[in-house]
Amino acid sequence: MIKSMTGYGRGHAKTKFGFFAAEIKTLNHKFLEITPKLPNSLGAFDDRVKALIKNEIKRGKVYFNLVHDTADQAADNIFIDENLAKTYTRRLRRLKKALDITEPIKLSEIIAFPGVMNYKSSPKDVTRMWPSVKIAVWEALKKLVKDREREGRFLFGDLIKRIKKIERLGSSINKSSTSNVEAYKKKLQNRIKELSGGFTMESGRLEIEVALFAKQSDITEELIRLSNHVHNFTKTIRKKGEAGKKLDFIAQELHREINTVGAKASGFNISKSVIEVKTEIEKIREQLKNIE
């Protein structure tokens, strides 16, 4: 079953290394483009995260964000840079004096400055964090895939409805093309009578003219190819995996064949059906921009 390229997923993992929260959002794109955002301390996992995403997503623009909250971790890993805190304090005092501010400096203000309070993690700790990160990423991916599949089912229903309509219109064009030859023959006979004052064209010459018209307006091959493209479209849309690019190619072929039909065949019914087919193909191609 086809999947949409748009979706959202969120996952988390609470461990002794802290709380990990992963978010994934995907949008339409011709190719697979992953933009990961990880904390500096977990930058070593960038390639591993991309590999997990590539296993599940084949096309689309992917925005990934990982948050690591260490608030619940062991106090032994918390480091306070007292020298940096003193430097901030001295400068704040000078600033207060220069601005003639009497309000006291609060501790919460000091520890909020960059670098005053940090969490220290050893390389060994970082390596051991991967299973926790993987849990959060995998949960987000599963939710994302479900979201894309849910949207994909809606797109599937819409596309099936439109391709079936094209199939019906193709059958209608085929019936109209057969009756067009007979209509042309009668029209030609009547026209000759009008212009010649009742003269009737000899049978052999008339048949040649009709045969020539039939040959020039024959759309049998185009309708056969149109039918084959409809079959391939229906077959492809039911398969698992990436299908968007192939479906778009088939839609281009459908458009090419119906253009040829419109150029070769004549008649109000055929022209009307050709316009309807083109309209459905354009709507299909618009929807295909959302399919993986």
N, C-alpha and C positions, 0 to 999 in steps of 0.2 A: 504494500500500500504506500502511496506517495506521502511525503511529509512536507510541511510548510518550512520555509527558511526562517520564519519569525517565531520567537518563543522566549520563555524566561524560566529559570530554575534557581533554587536556593538550597544549599545544604550546610550542615554544621556538625561539629564534633567537639565535645567537651572532654578534655583529658587532663592529665597531670601537667602537661606542657601549656595549658591554657585553653582558651576557647577559639576555635577556628570556624570562620563563616565564609562560605564560597558563594558567589553570585555569578550567573552566566546569562547574558542577553544576546540574542542573535537577530540579525536583520538581513534583508535581501542583498545578495552580492553575486557577481558572475563566478567568482572563485572562492576558495576557502582562505579567509584572512583572520588570523587570531591576534587579538590585542590583549595580552595578559598584564595584570597589575598586581604584583605581590609585594609584601613588605621587604625592605632591604635585607633583613635577617633571613628571609626565606627565598632569596633570589636564586639559590642553587637548584630550586625545584621548578624553575621556569620551563625547562625542556620536558620534564616529566609531566607537568600539567598539560602542555601542548600535545604530548603523545596521547594522553587520556582523551582529550577533546577530539583529536583526529580519528580516534577509533569509533566515535559515535556520530561525528558531524562531517559531512563530505563537501558541503557548499554553504556559503553564507559569511557574513561579517560577524565575528564572535568577539564580544567584550567580556573579559573575565576579571573578576576582582576577588582578592582573598584578604580577609581581615584576621589578624591574630591579636586577641586580647589576652594579656598576661596578668591581669589584675588578681586572679585567684592563685597564682603560682607561689611557690615557696619564697619566703622573705629573704632567704639566704642569697637569692639570685638578684635581689634589688640592690642597685648601686647608686649612691648619692655622691655627686661630685661637690664636696664642701668648698673647695677652692673656687670653683666656678660660681657657686652660690654666693660666696663672699664678694666676688668681683661684681656680680649683678647688684648686690646690696649696696656696695660703695657707690656705684654709678647712679643707682636710684636715689640715694641720699643727696648726691651732688645735683641731680636733676630737680629734686624737690626743693632744694635750697635756691637754685636758680629761678625756679618758678614760684617761689614763696608759698609752697604747699606744706601745711602742717599735719596732714593726715598720715597716720603711722603706716609703715610698710608691713603687709601681711605675709605670713609664711606661705599661704596658698599661692600668692603671686610669685614668690621666689621659685617654688618647685615647678611652676608652670612654664618657666623659661626653658628653651631647648637645651638638652644636655645635662640639666641638673639632676634629674632622676631617670635612670635607665635600667633596663633589664638585661643582665648579662647571660648570654647562652654560649656554651662551649660548642665547638664543632661536633663533638659527640652527641650533644643534645639535639642539634639541628638534624643530624642524620636520623636520629630516633623519632623525630617529629613526622617524617614522611607518611607512615601509616595513618596518622591522625589527619594530615592534610588530604590524603587520598580518600578517606571516608567522606570528608566534606565535599570534595570535588565530585566524587562519584554520585553522591546523593543529589547534588545540584544538576548533574548531567542527566540522571534518570528523570528528574522532574521536567527538565528542559525538553527531553525527547518526547515525553508524554504530551507536553504542551504542543510541540510541533506536530505530533501525530493527530492530536485532536483537531487542530486547524487543517491538517492534511485531509482528514475525512470529509470536512466541509467542502474543500476544494475538489475532492474526488467526485462528490455528488454533483457539483455544478458542472464540472468538465464532462462527465458521463452524459449528463442531460444535453449538453451542447453538441457533443460528437454524435449522439443518436439523432439529433435534429438534422445534422449535416448528412447523415446516412439516408434519412427519409427524403430530404431535398434532392439528393443524388438520384434516388429512384424516380422521383417526380420528373427530374430533368430528362432522364432516360426515356420515360414514356412520352414526354412532350416532343423529344427529338425525332421519334419514330413518326408521329402524326404530322410533324412539320414538313416532311417530304411530300406527303399526299396533299397537304394544304398548299404547298408551293406549286405542285402540278396543276391543281385546279385554278389557282390564282393566275398562273401563266397562260392557261387555256382561255380563261375569261379575258385577260388583258389583250391577247392576240385578237380575239373576236371583236373587242371594242375598237382596237386600232385599225383593223382590216375590214370592218363592216360586215362581220359574220364569217370571215375566212377562218378555217380550222387548220392548224399546223399538222403536217403529216405525222403519223404515229411514230415513225422511226426517229425523226428529228426531235420530236417532243421528248421521247424517252432519253435521248442523248443529253438534252438540256437538263432534264430531271436528274439523270445519273451524275452529271457534272456538279449540280447543286448539292446532291447527296454526298458526293466525295468531298467537296469543299467544306461542308458543314458537319461532316462526320466527327462525332465526339466520343465514339465508342472506346478508343484507347484511353482517352483522358478520364472517362468515367470509371473504367476498370482500375486505373491507377489511383483515382480518388477513393474508390472502394477499398483498395489495398492499404492505402494510408490510414483510412478510418479504422481498419482491422488492426494495423500495427499500433496505432495510437491507443486503442482500447486494451490491447495486450500489454503494452508498455506501462500503462497507468496502473495496472494491477500488480506489477512486479514490486518486489522490495528493493530498497537501495536507491541510489541517485538516479533520477529519471528526468529531471528538468531540462537538461541540455538536449537529450534525445527527443523529448516531446516537442521542444521548440523547433527542432529541425523538421520533424514530421509536419508541424503546423505550417512551416514555410513551404513545404512541398504541397500541402493541401491548397495553400493560397496560389501557388504557381499553376496547379492543374485547373482550378476553378477560373483563373484568369484566362487560360487558353480556351476553356469551354465558353466563356462569355464572348471571346473574340471570334470564335468560329461559328457558334450557333446563333440563331435569331428566333424571334418570337417573344411575345409579351410574357408568357408563362415561364419560359426559360430565363429571360432577363430578370424577372422578379425573383426567381429561385436563386440565381447566381448572386444577386445582391444580398439575399438573406444568408447564403452560405458565407460570403465575405464578412458579413457582420458578426456571425458566430465565430469565425476564425479569429477576428480581431479581439473579441472578448476572451477567447481561449488564450491567445498570446499574452494578453494583459494578465490573466490569472497565472500563467506559467512563470511569470517573473517572481512569484512567491514560492515556487516549488523547488525543493532541494534537487 
